[in-house]
């Protein structure tokens, strides 16, 4: 899985290529690519923050019932 820094680097590269683009179609493609990479970077960083904030699951001990079966 890529990191947010990887996507930020790709977004920066798209901006550099945008400055060198010769046709309007190429410029439109690079603007779209830049926006996609920025969104991906934001989503990856938000997901990492959610994972870090998540509390670990609590394991419950099994209790023995009157019939001797575990539930």
KANOR-V511914 format. One record per pair of residues at least 12 apart in sequence whose ideal C-beta (glycine too) atoms are under 10 Angstrom apart, sorted by the first residue. I is the first residue (numbers start at 1). J is the second residue. Records with the same first field share a line. If there is no record, write none. Layout:
# KANOR-V511914
I: J, J
This chain:
# KANOR-V511914
1: 44, 47
2: 37, 40, 41, 44
3: 41, 44, 45, 48
4: 40, 41, 42, 43, 44, 45, 46, 47, 48
5: 41, 44, 45
6: 37, 40, 41, 44
7: 36, 37, 38, 39, 40, 41, 42, 43, 44, 45
8: 37, 38, 40, 41, 42, 44, 45
9: 37, 41
10: 33, 34, 36, 37, 38, 40, 41
11: 33, 34, 35, 36, 37, 38, 39, 40, 41
12: 34, 37, 38
13: 30, 33, 34, 37
14: 29, 30, 31, 32, 33, 34, 35, 36, 37, 38
15: 30, 31, 33, 34, 37
16: 30
17: 29, 30, 33, 34
18: 30, 31, 33, 34
